[in-house]
């Protein structure tokens, strides 16, 4: 199995054994039929998958989120949407291929879909800048969102990026300003907005596309202000402590739902979305339709209030006065 993750080894061994048995049925135990042995291995394979994927660590889930075979935005556009018509350029500087967007249909709904796009190989990753958008990518996204708002089309955003591009060119063209403007303007758009983290949700690069009425996350994705490696380098002065950082950051889907930072977790096929893209797309489509219809049922004013209140509620904290202050006050 290509791109095998370390915790998948027992699964791969059983899959190889099953494939070999089906290919050469004469290789089997004398006291058991081939059909029975195949059935036993298939049952064992299913049980092993369930056991492994029910007990994944945060670092294991991050490995799945970064899996090179995981479905990207263009895969979901092909499998979960229909009639996609891509739009290009920010009308200010250039076309950024790390971010794709355009008109599409979701079920019976006409929508605007925008998403970050990674590559499958070195050539495509260079073209897509590894899914890390430049300022022109965020400005293109905002242009398309405003176009959707003008024509009263719901907006679907698919997020899969380690973060915005941090290079000199991006800084020269004001990447921070582009993200900040998106945060402000997305709060004011009147149409329904749904954002889905389909893989990596890294830092402001993800948040700059993630202001929405509903924020969903796939089961084996993560959403965080910093990567585990970056956090480990800062706190432990050692990037190899990334697994420890991943646990401490509480960045997996279950943790984010518990903290109220996402609204729903989209389940994936057993083994991860990369094992069955078609099934993953069907599940995502069903969740998008469910949430879209709920948001569309709200009056525009209520949608805006709900979106604003949602993000204002983040970051709760409490203050405790020191003993000296309390004594003085008394």
PLY file of the C-alpha trace (Angstrom):
ply
format ascii 1.0
element vertex 330
property float x
property float y
property float z
element edge 329
property int vertex1
property int vertex2
end_header
0.00 0.00 0.00
1.55 3.29 -1.13
1.67 6.16 1.40
1.11 3.76 4.29
0.84 5.43 7.71
2.58 3.75 10.63
-0.62 2.83 12.50
-2.07 1.30 9.30
0.51 -1.53 9.23
-1.79 -4.23 10.73
-4.51 -3.24 8.26
-2.15 -3.39 5.27
-0.86 -6.81 6.36
-4.40 -8.20 6.44
-5.26 -6.55 3.10
-2.17 -8.12 1.51
-3.03 -11.52 2.96
-6.59 -11.24 1.65
-5.41 -10.17 -1.82
-2.92 -13.03 -1.97
-5.56 -15.57 -0.95
-7.98 -14.32 -3.62
-5.20 -14.37 -6.21
-3.95 -17.83 -5.28
-6.88 -19.71 -3.68
-4.87 -22.93 -3.50
-2.84 -21.39 -0.64
-5.12 -22.06 2.31
-5.46 -24.28 5.34
-6.38 -27.91 4.72
-9.16 -27.90 7.29
-10.96 -24.78 6.09
-12.44 -23.75 2.76
-11.16 -20.75 0.82
-14.52 -19.01 1.18
-14.48 -19.43 4.96
-10.90 -18.20 5.22
-11.67 -15.15 3.09
-14.70 -14.42 5.26
-12.64 -14.74 8.45
-9.93 -12.40 7.15
-12.49 -9.84 5.96
-14.14 -9.91 9.38
-10.77 -9.56 11.10
-9.86 -6.69 8.75
-13.07 -4.82 9.61
-12.57 -5.34 13.35
-8.94 -4.21 13.13
-9.93 -1.04 11.24
-12.60 -0.20 13.80
-10.27 -0.79 16.71
-7.42 1.28 15.25
-9.51 4.20 14.04
-11.50 4.38 17.26
-8.31 4.98 19.23
-6.32 7.40 17.07
-4.22 10.06 18.76
-4.38 13.71 17.70
-1.08 13.25 15.85
-2.47 10.22 13.99
-5.44 12.27 12.79
-3.13 15.04 11.62
-1.25 12.45 9.55
-4.54 11.45 7.93
-5.45 15.11 7.32
-2.15 15.48 5.42
-2.44 12.20 3.52
-1.39 12.79 -0.11
-4.31 10.70 -1.37
-6.91 12.58 0.66
-9.64 14.23 -1.46
-8.93 17.89 -2.23
-11.29 20.70 -3.22
-11.33 19.76 -6.93
-12.17 16.15 -6.01
-15.20 17.26 -4.01
-16.21 19.65 -6.78
-16.29 16.68 -9.14
-18.00 14.24 -6.77
-20.29 16.30 -4.50
-21.19 19.21 -6.81
-22.30 19.48 -10.43
-21.83 22.04 -13.18
-18.75 23.69 -11.73
-17.66 26.72 -13.75
-14.35 28.13 -12.53
-13.68 31.86 -12.27
-10.17 33.31 -12.25
-8.21 36.31 -11.02
-8.51 38.96 -8.33
-8.78 41.86 -10.87
-5.93 43.55 -9.00
-2.71 41.58 -9.49
-2.83 37.97 -10.68
-4.44 34.54 -10.70
-3.61 32.41 -7.65
-3.98 28.70 -8.40
-3.70 27.77 -4.72
-7.32 28.85 -4.48
-10.10 27.77 -6.84
-13.66 29.02 -7.04
-16.69 29.39 -9.22
-20.37 28.66 -9.76
-21.72 25.17 -9.10
-24.84 23.27 -8.06
-25.30 21.43 -4.77
-28.35 19.23 -5.03
-30.98 21.66 -6.29
-29.17 24.75 -5.02
-27.07 27.13 -7.12
-24.01 28.08 -5.05
-20.61 29.72 -5.17
-17.87 27.28 -4.15
-14.42 28.46 -3.08
-11.59 26.32 -1.78
-7.86 25.94 -1.31
-6.24 23.35 -3.57
-3.08 21.30 -3.01
-1.20 19.21 -5.58
-0.71 15.45 -5.90
2.91 15.62 -7.08
5.83 18.06 -7.13
4.81 19.70 -10.40
1.23 20.26 -9.32
2.26 21.39 -5.83
4.48 24.05 -7.38
1.54 25.16 -9.55
-0.78 25.21 -6.53
1.89 26.58 -4.17
1.22 23.61 -1.84
-2.26 24.99 -1.12
-0.91 28.16 0.51
-2.58 31.19 -1.05
-0.97 34.55 -1.79
-2.79 37.86 -1.12
-4.30 37.69 -4.61
-5.87 34.35 -3.66
-7.72 35.89 -0.72
-8.71 38.89 -2.84
-10.01 36.54 -5.53
-12.01 34.69 -2.90
-13.54 37.94 -1.66
-14.35 39.03 -5.21
-16.24 35.78 -5.78
-18.02 36.05 -2.44
-19.23 39.56 -3.25
-20.37 38.30 -6.64
-22.33 35.56 -4.87
-23.83 38.12 -2.49
-24.91 40.25 -5.46
-26.74 37.34 -7.10
-28.05 35.92 -3.78
-26.10 32.67 -4.05
-25.08 30.73 -0.92
-21.32 30.42 -0.41
-19.57 27.10 0.32
-15.90 27.28 1.36
-13.65 24.20 1.45
-10.52 24.73 3.56
-7.38 22.63 3.24
-4.24 24.68 3.82
-1.28 24.66 6.17
-1.54 28.46 6.13
-1.25 31.49 3.91
2.00 31.80 1.94
4.61 33.46 4.22
7.09 34.57 1.52
8.51 38.02 0.81
6.25 38.56 -2.20
3.15 37.88 -0.11
4.32 40.33 2.55
5.07 42.96 -0.10
1.53 42.60 -1.42
0.04 42.78 2.10
-1.07 39.25 2.98
-2.14 40.28 6.50
-4.30 43.09 5.15
-5.93 40.77 2.59
-6.87 38.27 5.32
-8.08 41.01 7.66
-10.32 42.49 4.96
-11.80 39.04 4.31
-12.59 38.63 8.02
-14.41 41.95 8.05
-16.25 41.58 4.76
-17.34 37.96 5.28
-19.06 39.06 8.47
-21.23 41.45 6.41
-22.28 39.22 3.49
-26.03 38.62 3.58
-26.13 35.19 1.91
-25.66 31.91 3.83
-22.01 30.87 4.27
-20.82 27.38 5.17
-17.11 26.66 5.69
-15.78 23.10 5.84
-12.28 22.10 6.94
-11.62 19.11 4.67
-7.97 18.53 5.63
-5.62 21.01 7.20
-6.96 24.23 8.71
-3.84 26.22 9.47
-3.63 29.64 11.10
-4.97 32.85 9.54
-4.68 31.24 6.12
-7.68 29.09 7.05
-9.51 31.68 9.13
-9.34 34.18 6.26
-11.85 31.92 4.48
-13.66 30.58 7.52
-16.04 33.29 8.73
-19.35 31.51 8.22
-22.79 30.80 9.65
-21.77 27.18 10.06
-18.23 25.83 10.35
-17.99 22.09 9.72
-14.96 19.84 9.93
-14.29 16.38 8.56
-13.66 13.72 11.17
-9.92 13.42 10.46
-9.13 17.08 9.87
-7.69 19.71 12.16
-8.10 23.47 12.68
-5.48 25.41 14.60
-3.79 28.76 15.08
-0.42 27.07 14.59
0.89 23.75 13.30
1.97 21.16 15.89
5.53 21.42 14.55
5.52 25.20 14.93
4.12 24.97 18.44
6.72 22.36 19.41
9.54 24.52 18.04
8.37 27.47 20.14
7.47 25.75 23.42
9.82 22.77 23.47
12.54 24.14 21.14
12.22 20.81 19.33
9.99 20.11 16.32
10.08 16.39 17.10
7.75 17.14 20.03
4.96 17.75 17.50
2.89 14.80 18.73
2.92 16.23 22.27
1.97 19.64 20.93
-0.89 18.15 18.89
-2.47 16.72 22.04
-2.01 19.97 23.98
-3.46 22.17 21.24
-6.86 20.38 21.19
-7.12 20.80 17.41
-8.92 17.65 16.31
-12.57 17.59 15.24
-13.86 16.11 18.51
-11.99 18.68 20.63
-13.13 21.58 18.44
-16.77 20.48 18.64
-16.51 20.15 22.41
-15.03 23.67 22.65
-17.75 25.10 20.44
-15.33 26.22 17.72
-17.04 24.14 15.01
-20.73 23.41 14.58
-20.66 19.83 13.32
-18.28 16.97 12.57
-18.68 15.29 9.18
-17.93 11.55 9.51
-15.56 9.88 7.07
-15.54 6.35 5.66
-13.79 3.90 7.97
-10.07 4.31 7.35
-10.31 7.96 6.28
-11.68 9.90 3.31
-8.74 8.79 1.15
-9.92 5.16 1.26
-13.27 5.92 -0.43
-13.54 9.34 -2.06
-17.01 8.72 -3.49
-18.45 7.81 -0.08
-16.70 10.77 1.56
-18.21 13.10 -1.06
-21.72 11.69 -0.56
-21.50 12.19 3.19
-20.17 15.75 2.80
-22.92 16.59 0.30
-25.61 15.38 2.71
-24.22 17.48 5.58
-23.87 20.58 3.38
-27.47 20.29 2.19
-28.76 19.80 5.73
-27.00 22.88 7.09
-27.67 25.01 4.02
-31.41 24.43 4.22
-31.37 25.29 7.93
-29.50 28.56 7.33
-31.66 29.54 4.36
-34.74 29.22 6.55
-33.50 32.15 8.67
-34.29 35.78 7.78
-31.26 37.72 6.52
-31.05 39.88 9.65
-31.02 36.79 11.86
-28.30 35.16 9.73
-26.07 38.20 10.16
-26.69 38.38 13.92
-26.05 34.65 14.32
-22.77 34.82 12.40
-21.57 37.83 14.39
-22.58 36.36 17.75
-20.92 33.05 16.87
-17.47 34.55 16.44
-17.83 37.09 19.26
-18.42 34.17 21.63
-14.98 32.68 20.96
-12.18 33.11 23.48
-13.94 33.10 26.83
-11.82 34.08 29.80
-12.33 35.11 33.42
-10.47 37.55 35.63
-9.68 37.17 39.29
-8.69 40.18 41.33
-5.50 39.89 43.36
-5.67 39.82 47.17
-4.01 43.25 47.35
-6.67 44.82 45.15
-9.46 43.21 47.18
-7.92 44.49 50.45
-7.62 48.02 49.08
-11.16 47.96 47.85
-12.35 46.87 51.29
0 1
1 2
2 3
3 4
4 5
5 6
6 7
7 8
8 9
9 10
10 11
11 12
12 13
13 14
14 15
15 16
16 17
17 18
18 19
19 20
20 21
21 22
22 23
23 24
24 25
25 26
26 27
27 28
28 29
29 30
30 31
31 32
32 33
33 34
34 35
35 36
36 37
37 38
38 39
39 40
40 41
41 42
42 43
43 44
44 45
45 46
46 47
47 48
48 49
49 50
50 51
51 52
52 53
53 54
54 55
55 56
56 57
57 58
58 59
59 60
60 61
61 62
62 63
63 64
64 65
65 66
66 67
67 68
68 69
69 70
70 71
71 72
72 73
73 74
74 75
75 76
76 77
77 78
78 79
79 80
80 81
81 82
82 83
83 84
84 85
85 86
86 87
87 88
88 89
89 90
90 91
91 92
92 93
93 94
94 95
95 96
96 97
97 98
98 99
99 100
100 101
101 102
102 103
103 104
104 105
105 106
106 107
107 108
108 109
109 110
110 111
111 112
112 113
113 114
114 115
115 116
116 117
117 118
118 119
119 120
120 121
121 122
122 123
123 124
124 125
125 126
126 127
127 128
128 129
129 130
130 131
131 132
132 133
133 134
134 135
135 136
136 137
137 138
138 139
139 140
140 141
141 142
142 143
143 144
144 145
145 146
146 147
147 148
148 149
149 150
150 151
151 152
152 153
153 154
154 155
155 156
156 157
157 158
158 159
159 160
160 161
161 162
162 163
163 164
164 165
165 166
166 167
167 168
168 169
169 170
170 171
171 172
172 173
173 174
174 175
175 176
176 177
177 178
178 179
179 180
180 181
181 182
182 183
183 184
184 185
185 186
186 187
187 188
188 189
189 190
190 191
191 192
192 193
193 194
194 195
195 196
196 197
197 198
198 199
199 200
200 201
201 202
202 203
203 204
204 205
205 206
206 207
207 208
208 209
209 210
210 211
211 212
212 213
213 214
214 215
215 216
216 217
217 218
218 219
219 220
220 221
221 222
222 223
223 224
224 225
225 226
226 227
227 228
228 229
229 230
230 231
231 232
232 233
233 234
234 235
235 236
236 237
237 238
238 239
239 240
240 241
241 242
242 243
243 244
244 245
245 246
246 247
247 248
248 249
249 250
250 251
251 252
252 253
253 254
254 255
255 256
256 257
257 258
258 259
259 260
260 261
261 262
262 263
263 264
264 265
265 266
266 267
267 268
268 269
269 270
270 271
271 272
272 273
273 274
274 275
275 276
276 277
277 278
278 279
279 280
280 281
281 282
282 283
283 284
284 285
285 286
286 287
287 288
288 289
289 290
290 291
291 292
292 293
293 294
294 295
295 296
296 297
297 298
298 299
299 300
300 301
301 302
302 303
303 304
304 305
305 306
306 307
307 308
308 309
309 310
310 311
311 312
312 313
313 314
314 315
315 316
316 317
317 318
318 319
319 320
320 321
321 322
322 323
323 324
324 325
325 326
326 327
327 328
328 329
